Each structure stands twice: as C-alpha cells, then as structure tokens.
Amino acid sequence: MQAQDKNYFYEIKKFDENYSSKAVVSRFIHSVGFRYYWATEGLEVKDLSYKPSESGITTRETLEHIYGLSIMINSGLHNNEVIRSKTYPDLSFDQLRSKTLNLLKNSINKLDEFKDSDFESNKIIFGDNKFDLYNLFHGPISDSLYHIGQIVAFRRASGNPIPIGVNHFMGIKM
C-alpha cells in the first residue's frame, strides 16, 4: 500500500487555550484522526488479513468498524440519521482510510461552525431514537480509540509496527 501524503491528521494542530465544549469535542476528534492516521499509515495486505485468533476479526474488518463509527460521529454533528453498514467490501483499503479520515475532518469542520445551542439541539439519530451528543464520548469516539489500539497491536503482531517517531502525547511525528 502506498503511504499517504502528509495530510490534515499528520499531526494535531495547535489549539488556542480554550476549553469550550466545541474545543474539547474537536480535540477528541483530532486525537482519533491522528491516531487513526498513524495506526493505518503503511499497512500492507498481510496486515489487513491479520486476526489474532480464529474467533477474532481481521484488521480490515476492524477498519470497517471504525469507518462506521466515523459515520456515526459525523452524522451526529450534522444532526442526520446514522446510516451505516456492517461491512464495506466495495471499498479498497485506500478508499476506506481516506473516507474515514475525511469524515473525521468534516466533523471537525462542522464543529468550527457550532454554537453552544447546537450541542443541545443536535442528536445522534437511529431511526426514532435520538441521543445527546455527549454520547459521542462514551460511544463512537471512545470505541474508535479502543479499536485503533487494536489496529496498532495487530500490525505489530503481523510484523509491521507503526512508523518510528510518532509521539501520541505531543500529537506529532518526530
């Protein structure tokens, strides 16, 4: 697989000293994007087919799940019903990666437009069920981070660890 050009999530952008709701949610989504970017950078075919056990799921299937979570995040911030699939077999790895990163970036862009009232009025919508945006934290954002950690462990186990120099604490690649 080809390495992606330096993109928006190559490093976490500098933030103003601001702890507003908008800034905190944006920072979390930036963290998901940064970690996903580096967890998936340089994945090879052997990595995508790796699974830790017969009853486990492959790296590719885990990436599809993360894509579904990015759809959920984006839909909630746009106040749209969540429409996703369990699998995305028609997407190549590069398409899956790009679409996931683009949805996360689009979510951050939407947050830039948010007013405080949008946090109350926007919902995560599943059919007739509507949930507060705060569910993004313990739902798809936390779940994404959890599964991104699995991708890192899976690729290490398949012999292709993440690139050297990624500093998750600082949000940079040294």
Backbone as JSON, one array per atom type, in Angstrom:
{
  "sequence": "MQAQDKNYFYEIKKFDENYSSKAVVSRFIHSVGFRYYWATEGLEVKDLSYKPSESGITTRETLEHIYGLSIMINSGLHNNEVIRSKTYPDLSFDQLRSKTLNLLKNSINKLDEFKDSDFESNKIIFGDNKFDLYNLFHGPISDSLYHIGQIVAFRRASGNPIPIGVNHFMGIKM",
  "N": [[0.85, -1.17, 0.0], [0.5, 2.25, -0.72], [2.13, 4.97, 0.9], [0.35, 7.59, 2.43], [0.18, 10.99, 1.4], [1.42, 13.75, 3.37], [-1.07, 14.76, 5.46], [-4.01, 16.39, 6.81], [-4.25, 15.14, 9.34], [-1.69, 14.39, 9.96], [-0.28, 15.56, 12.0], [-1.37, 16.82, 15.19], [-3.12, 19.75, 15.18], [-2.18, 23.01, 16.38], [-3.8, 24.39, 19.18], [-5.9, 27.0, 20.46], [-5.77, 28.34, 23.78], [-8.32, 27.15, 25.14], [-11.18, 25.88, 26.53], [-13.75, 25.28, 25.77], [-16.91, 23.66, 25.06], [-17.02, 23.07, 22.33], [-14.29, 23.17, 21.63], [-13.22, 21.08, 23.17], [-14.56, 18.75, 22.22], [-13.74, 18.87, 19.55], [-10.98, 18.54, 19.88], [-10.86, 15.91, 20.83], [-11.79, 14.54, 18.55], [-9.81, 15.25, 16.75], [-7.73, 13.83, 17.97], [-8.59, 11.19, 17.55], [-8.42, 11.14, 14.74], [-5.64, 11.64, 14.32], [-4.44, 9.43, 15.65], [-5.64, 7.33, 14.2], [-4.69, 7.9, 11.63], [-1.88, 7.38, 11.91], [-1.94, 4.76, 12.85], [-2.82, 3.43, 10.65], [-1.12, 4.12, 8.62], [0.97, 2.96, 6.13], [0.07, 0.33, 6.22], [-0.01, -3.03, 5.13], [-1.03, -5.62, 2.78], [-0.8, -8.08, 4.12], [-1.12, -7.24, 6.73], [-3.76, -6.34, 6.76], [-5.23, -8.67, 6.55], [-4.67, -9.95, 8.87], [-5.61, -11.58, 11.89], [-6.12, -12.04, 15.36], [-6.97, -14.49, 16.37], [-8.83, -17.5, 15.58], [-11.5, -16.99, 16.18], [-11.55, -14.28, 16.21], [-11.66, -10.97, 14.63], [-10.52, -9.6, 11.49], [-7.9, -7.22, 10.75], [-8.75, -5.6, 8.65], [-11.57, -5.84, 8.9], [-11.87, -4.61, 11.35], [-11.08, -2.02, 10.68], [-13.21, -1.37, 9.0], [-15.23, -1.27, 10.88], [-14.41, 0.95, 12.39], [-14.7, 2.89, 10.43], [-17.5, 2.9, 10.25], [-18.03, 3.95, 12.79], [-16.98, 6.5, 12.45], [-18.8, 7.49, 10.67], [-21.0, 7.62, 12.35], [-20.19, 9.58, 14.23], [-19.91, 11.82, 12.53], [-22.52, 12.02, 11.49], [-24.02, 12.61, 13.79], [-23.01, 15.15, 14.49], [-23.87, 16.58, 12.34], [-26.52, 16.42, 12.65], [-27.96, 14.39, 11.41], [-29.63, 11.35, 10.48], [-28.11, 8.31, 11.44], [-26.69, 6.32, 9.08], [-25.42, 3.39, 8.22], [-23.4, 0.54, 7.34], [-22.7, -2.92, 8.1], [-20.49, -3.97, 6.88], [-18.07, -3.04, 4.36], [-17.38, -3.98, 1.66], [-16.92, -3.1, -0.95], [-15.14, -1.06, -0.9], [-11.78, -0.15, -1.38], [-8.76, -0.6, 0.57], [-7.37, 1.86, 0.61], [-9.43, 3.64, -0.09], [-11.2, 3.23, 2.04], [-9.66, 4.12, 4.2], [-9.19, 6.8, 3.44], [-11.84, 7.8, 3.3], [-12.63, 7.5, 5.97], [-10.84, 9.25, 7.3], [-11.58, 11.63, 6.01], [-14.26, 11.92, 6.83], [-13.86, 12.37, 9.57], [-12.4, 14.77, 9.47], [-14.33, 16.4, 8.26], [-16.19, 16.38, 10.29], [-14.85, 17.86, 12.26], [-14.67, 20.29, 10.91], [-17.38, 20.92, 10.84], [-17.86, 21.28, 13.55], [-16.45, 23.64, 13.94], [-18.27, 25.5, 13.09], [-20.22, 25.37, 14.97], [-22.58, 26.5, 17.43], [-23.15, 27.11, 20.9], [-25.75, 26.26, 21.45], [-26.15, 24.29, 19.56], [-25.1, 21.98, 20.6], [-27.06, 21.11, 22.26], [-29.3, 20.9, 20.6], [-28.59, 19.25, 18.39], [-28.55, 15.78, 17.61], [-27.7, 12.31, 18.03], [-28.93, 10.14, 15.83], [-30.86, 7.3, 15.47], [-33.04, 5.95, 13.59], [-36.13, 6.2, 15.13], [-35.02, 6.81, 17.53], [-33.27, 9.12, 19.51], [-30.28, 10.54, 20.65], [-28.29, 12.35, 23.02], [-25.52, 14.48, 22.1], [-23.39, 14.14, 23.83], [-23.13, 11.46, 24.13], [-21.38, 10.79, 22.17], [-18.86, 10.75, 23.3], [-18.6, 8.48, 25.13], [-19.44, 6.62, 23.4], [-19.0, 6.37, 20.04], [-16.53, 7.84, 19.82], [-14.82, 6.98, 21.95], [-14.94, 4.24, 21.4], [-13.75, 4.17, 18.87], [-11.1, 4.95, 19.5], [-10.39, 2.78, 21.1], [-10.5, 0.65, 19.23], [-8.63, 1.53, 17.37], [-6.33, 1.21, 18.85], [-6.31, -1.57, 18.83], [-5.72, -2.02, 16.13], [-3.1, -1.08, 16.05], [-1.87, -2.97, 17.75], [-2.42, -5.32, 16.29], [-1.03, -4.89, 13.88], [1.55, -4.76, 14.81], [1.83, -7.37, 15.72], [1.69, -8.67, 13.27], [4.09, -8.07, 12.23], [4.65, -5.46, 11.36], [5.12, -2.77, 12.73], [3.85, 0.5, 13.88], [4.99, 3.56, 12.28], [8.21, 4.74, 13.25], [8.79, 7.28, 15.68], [6.34, 8.51, 16.11], [4.63, 10.52, 18.24], [2.31, 10.28, 20.5], [1.5, 11.69, 22.75], [2.34, 14.33, 22.33], [1.22, 14.72, 19.86], [2.54, 14.65, 17.41], [4.81, 13.78, 14.72], [8.02, 12.86, 15.02]],
  "CA": [[0.0, 0.0, 0.0], [1.28, 3.48, -0.78], [1.99, 5.9, 2.03], [-0.46, 8.77, 2.11], [0.88, 12.26, 1.54], [1.18, 14.44, 4.63], [-2.41, 15.34, 5.39], [-4.53, 17.12, 7.96], [-4.04, 14.42, 10.6], [-0.28, 14.04, 10.13], [-0.04, 15.98, 13.39], [-2.51, 17.52, 15.78], [-2.9, 21.19, 15.02], [-2.08, 23.82, 17.6], [-5.09, 24.9, 19.62], [-5.92, 28.12, 21.38], [-6.08, 27.97, 25.16], [-9.77, 27.26, 25.14], [-11.77, 24.62, 26.98], [-15.18, 25.3, 25.49], [-17.44, 22.37, 24.59], [-16.6, 22.91, 20.94], [-12.85, 22.89, 21.6], [-12.96, 19.76, 23.76], [-15.02, 17.73, 21.28], [-12.85, 18.96, 18.4], [-9.69, 17.97, 20.27], [-11.02, 14.46, 20.86], [-11.88, 14.03, 17.18], [-8.44, 15.36, 16.23], [-6.97, 12.72, 18.52], [-9.0, 9.99, 16.81], [-7.85, 11.25, 13.4], [-4.19, 11.49, 14.41], [-4.13, 8.04, 15.99], [-6.05, 6.5, 13.08], [-3.74, 8.16, 10.54], [-0.62, 6.68, 12.13], [-2.19, 3.32, 13.0], [-3.09, 2.86, 9.32], [-0.07, 4.52, 7.68], [1.89, 1.9, 5.74], [-0.48, -1.02, 6.35], [0.17, -3.87, 3.95], [-2.05, -6.63, 2.59], [-0.68, -9.08, 5.19], [-1.66, -6.63, 7.95], [-5.21, -6.25, 6.64], [-5.83, -10.0, 6.73], [-4.28, -10.5, 10.18], [-6.56, -11.62, 13.0], [-5.39, -12.63, 16.47], [-7.42, -15.86, 16.64], [-9.88, -17.95, 14.65], [-12.78, -16.36, 16.51], [-11.39, -12.82, 16.14], [-11.9, -10.34, 13.33], [-9.29, -9.15, 10.84], [-7.6, -5.79, 10.78], [-9.65, -4.98, 7.67], [-12.91, -5.77, 9.49], [-11.79, -3.6, 12.41], [-11.08, -0.73, 9.99], [-14.58, -1.12, 8.54], [-16.0, -0.87, 12.06], [-14.01, 2.33, 12.7], [-15.37, 3.72, 9.42], [-18.89, 3.04, 10.71], [-18.02, 4.86, 13.94], [-16.76, 7.86, 11.94], [-20.1, 7.88, 10.11], [-21.86, 7.96, 13.49], [-19.72, 10.86, 14.75], [-20.25, 12.85, 11.55], [-23.98, 12.15, 11.41], [-24.48, 13.3, 14.99], [-22.64, 16.56, 14.44], [-24.68, 17.19, 11.27], [-27.91, 16.2, 13.04], [-28.53, 13.49, 10.41], [-29.79, 9.97, 10.91], [-26.95, 7.46, 11.21], [-26.91, 5.28, 8.07], [-24.15, 2.69, 8.02], [-23.47, -0.88, 7.05], [-21.78, -3.7, 8.94], [-19.28, -4.18, 6.1], [-17.88, -2.16, 3.21], [-16.49, -4.76, 0.79], [-16.65, -2.43, -2.22], [-14.11, -0.04, -0.71], [-10.4, -0.59, -1.22], [-8.18, -0.1, 1.82], [-7.08, 3.29, 0.46], [-10.7, 4.35, -0.04], [-11.7, 3.12, 3.41], [-8.82, 5.01, 5.01], [-9.45, 8.17, 3.03], [-13.2, 8.16, 3.69], [-12.65, 7.64, 7.43], [-10.16, 10.5, 7.64], [-12.38, 12.75, 5.51], [-15.42, 12.09, 7.72], [-13.38, 12.98, 10.81], [-12.09, 16.17, 9.17], [-15.6, 17.07, 8.04], [-16.79, 16.56, 11.63], [-14.15, 18.98, 12.89], [-15.11, 21.49, 10.21], [-18.74, 21.23, 11.29], [-17.73, 21.82, 14.91], [-16.0, 25.03, 13.83], [-19.46, 26.32, 12.86], [-21.17, 25.14, 16.06], [-22.9, 27.42, 18.52], [-23.42, 26.32, 22.11], [-27.09, 25.66, 21.36], [-26.1, 23.11, 18.69], [-24.82, 20.79, 21.42], [-28.33, 20.66, 22.82], [-30.29, 20.59, 19.56], [-28.16, 18.14, 17.54], [-28.7, 14.47, 18.24], [-27.29, 11.09, 17.32], [-30.26, 9.63, 15.47], [-31.02, 5.95, 14.94], [-34.48, 5.79, 13.38], [-36.93, 7.03, 16.03], [-34.25, 7.05, 18.76], [-32.37, 10.27, 19.45], [-29.4, 10.57, 21.81], [-27.49, 13.56, 23.17], [-24.18, 14.43, 21.52], [-22.42, 13.69, 24.82], [-22.93, 10.03, 23.91], [-20.23, 10.62, 21.29], [-17.66, 10.46, 24.09], [-18.51, 7.09, 25.58], [-19.85, 5.79, 22.27], [-18.11, 6.19, 18.91], [-15.17, 8.37, 19.98], [-14.08, 6.03, 22.79], [-14.86, 2.97, 20.69], [-12.74, 4.36, 17.83], [-9.77, 4.91, 20.12], [-10.19, 1.4, 21.52], [-10.22, -0.19, 18.06], [-7.37, 1.99, 16.79], [-5.32, 0.49, 19.63], [-6.26, -2.94, 18.31], [-5.0, -1.98, 14.85], [-1.68, -0.95, 16.39], [-1.42, -4.28, 18.27], [-2.49, -6.3, 15.21], [0.05, -4.69, 12.91], [2.79, -5.14, 15.5], [1.85, -8.83, 15.71], [1.92, -9.15, 11.91], [5.45, -7.72, 11.85], [4.71, -4.14, 10.73], [4.71, -1.76, 13.73], [3.63, 1.86, 13.38], [6.25, 4.24, 11.98], [9.02, 5.25, 14.37], [8.76, 8.72, 15.89], [5.01, 9.05, 16.37], [4.5, 10.88, 19.65], [0.88, 10.47, 20.74], [1.31, 12.7, 23.78], [2.53, 15.64, 21.72], [0.45, 14.81, 18.64], [3.46, 14.95, 16.31], [5.77, 12.76, 14.26], [9.36, 13.45, 15.13]],
  "C": [[0.9, 1.24, 0.0], [1.07, 4.31, 0.47], [1.19, 7.11, 1.57], [0.41, 10.01, 2.27], [0.54, 12.86, 2.9], [-0.19, 15.11, 4.54], [-2.78, 16.01, 6.7], [-4.21, 16.45, 9.29], [-2.6, 13.95, 10.81], [0.19, 14.43, 11.53], [-1.26, 16.73, 13.89], [-2.2, 19.01, 15.74], [-2.79, 21.87, 16.38], [-3.45, 24.4, 17.92], [-4.9, 26.14, 20.48], [-6.16, 27.58, 22.78], [-7.56, 28.19, 25.36], [-10.34, 25.9, 25.52], [-13.28, 24.65, 26.83], [-15.62, 23.9, 25.06], [-16.95, 22.08, 23.19], [-15.12, 22.52, 20.86], [-12.54, 21.49, 22.13], [-13.37, 18.65, 22.79], [-14.11, 17.7, 20.06], [-11.51, 18.3, 18.71], [-9.76, 16.44, 20.32], [-11.07, 13.88, 19.45], [-10.53, 14.16, 16.48], [-7.59, 14.19, 16.72], [-7.31, 11.41, 17.83], [-8.35, 10.01, 15.43], [-6.35, 11.03, 13.38], [-3.81, 10.04, 14.68], [-4.5, 7.09, 14.85], [-5.06, 6.66, 11.92], [-2.48, 7.32, 10.72], [-0.8, 5.18, 12.33], [-2.36, 2.66, 11.64], [-2.02, 3.21, 8.29], [0.85, 3.33, 7.41], [1.37, 0.48, 5.98], [-0.31, -1.76, 5.03], [-0.93, -4.93, 3.9], [-2.0, -7.66, 3.72], [-1.24, -8.54, 6.51], [-3.19, -6.64, 7.92], [-5.89, -7.6, 6.89], [-5.51, -10.61, 8.09], [-5.48, -10.5, 11.14], [-5.9, -12.44, 14.11], [-5.79, -14.08, 16.8], [-8.49, -16.24, 15.63], [-11.21, -17.27, 14.92], [-12.73, -14.83, 16.44], [-11.76, -12.29, 14.76], [-10.58, -9.81, 12.79], [-9.09, -7.65, 11.06], [-8.54, -5.06, 9.83], [-11.06, -4.81, 8.26], [-12.95, -4.73, 10.61], [-11.79, -2.2, 11.8], [-12.47, -0.38, 9.47], [-15.46, -0.67, 9.71], [-15.68, 0.59, 12.44], [-14.63, 3.29, 11.69], [-16.82, 3.94, 9.82], [-19.0, 3.99, 11.89], [-17.81, 6.31, 13.49], [-18.03, 8.39, 11.27], [-21.02, 8.34, 11.24], [-21.48, 9.33, 14.07], [-20.18, 11.99, 13.82], [-21.75, 13.08, 11.47], [-24.53, 12.92, 12.6], [-24.19, 14.8, 14.94], [-23.41, 17.31, 13.35], [-26.17, 17.03, 11.53], [-28.67, 15.37, 11.99], [-28.68, 12.09, 11.0], [-28.54, 9.18, 10.55], [-27.36, 6.35, 10.23], [-25.55, 4.63, 7.82], [-24.42, 1.22, 7.78], [-22.57, -1.62, 8.04], [-20.46, -3.95, 8.21], [-19.26, -3.23, 4.9], [-16.94, -2.84, 2.21], [-16.13, -4.07, -0.52], [-15.56, -1.37, -2.11], [-12.73, -0.7, -0.63], [-9.89, -0.09, 0.13], [-7.93, 1.4, 1.72], [-8.36, 4.13, 0.52], [-11.27, 4.37, 1.37], [-10.95, 4.08, 4.33], [-9.14, 6.47, 4.71], [-10.84, 8.63, 3.48], [-13.31, 8.35, 5.2], [-12.02, 8.96, 7.83], [-10.96, 11.71, 7.18], [-13.62, 12.99, 6.37], [-15.0, 12.76, 9.03], [-13.05, 14.46, 10.59], [-13.37, 16.97, 8.95], [-16.32, 17.31, 9.37], [-16.17, 17.74, 12.36], [-14.56, 20.29, 12.23], [-16.51, 21.9, 10.65], [-18.7, 21.82, 12.7], [-17.29, 23.28, 14.89], [-17.17, 25.99, 13.67], [-20.44, 26.27, 14.04], [-21.34, 26.34, 16.97], [-23.19, 26.54, 19.73], [-24.77, 25.61, 22.04], [-27.11, 24.41, 20.48], [-25.81, 21.84, 19.48], [-26.1, 20.24, 22.05], [-29.3, 20.21, 21.73], [-29.88, 19.43, 18.67], [-28.22, 16.84, 18.32], [-28.02, 13.4, 17.39], [-28.58, 10.33, 17.09], [-30.16, 8.24, 14.85], [-32.51, 5.71, 14.79], [-35.25, 6.76, 14.26], [-36.19, 7.38, 17.32], [-33.26, 8.19, 18.55], [-31.6, 10.34, 20.77], [-28.6, 11.87, 21.82], [-26.1, 13.38, 22.58], [-23.13, 13.98, 22.54], [-22.18, 12.19, 24.73], [-21.8, 9.76, 22.93], [-18.99, 10.23, 22.08], [-17.56, 9.0, 24.49], [-19.0, 6.11, 24.53], [-18.76, 5.76, 21.22], [-16.7, 6.77, 19.05], [-14.32, 7.39, 20.79], [-13.9, 4.69, 22.08], [-13.82, 3.05, 19.57], [-11.34, 4.25, 18.4], [-9.42, 3.49, 20.56], [-9.76, 0.53, 20.33], [-8.96, 0.26, 17.32], [-6.21, 1.34, 17.54], [-5.19, -0.96, 19.19], [-5.48, -3.0, 17.0], [-3.5, -1.92, 15.11], [-1.13, -2.3, 16.88], [-1.4, -5.33, 17.16], [-1.31, -6.13, 14.25], [1.41, -5.0, 13.54], [2.94, -6.66, 15.46], [2.1, -9.4, 14.31], [3.28, -8.7, 11.36], [5.62, -6.36, 11.21], [4.27, -3.07, 11.73], [4.53, -0.37, 13.12], [4.98, 2.54, 13.15], [6.92, 4.79, 13.25], [8.85, 6.76, 14.46], [7.4, 9.32, 16.11], [4.88, 9.28, 17.86], [3.04, 11.23, 19.92], [0.61, 11.54, 21.79], [1.37, 14.1, 23.2], [1.7, 15.82, 20.44], [1.3, 15.17, 17.43], [4.21, 13.69, 15.88], [7.12, 13.43, 14.26], [10.28, 12.87, 14.09]]
}
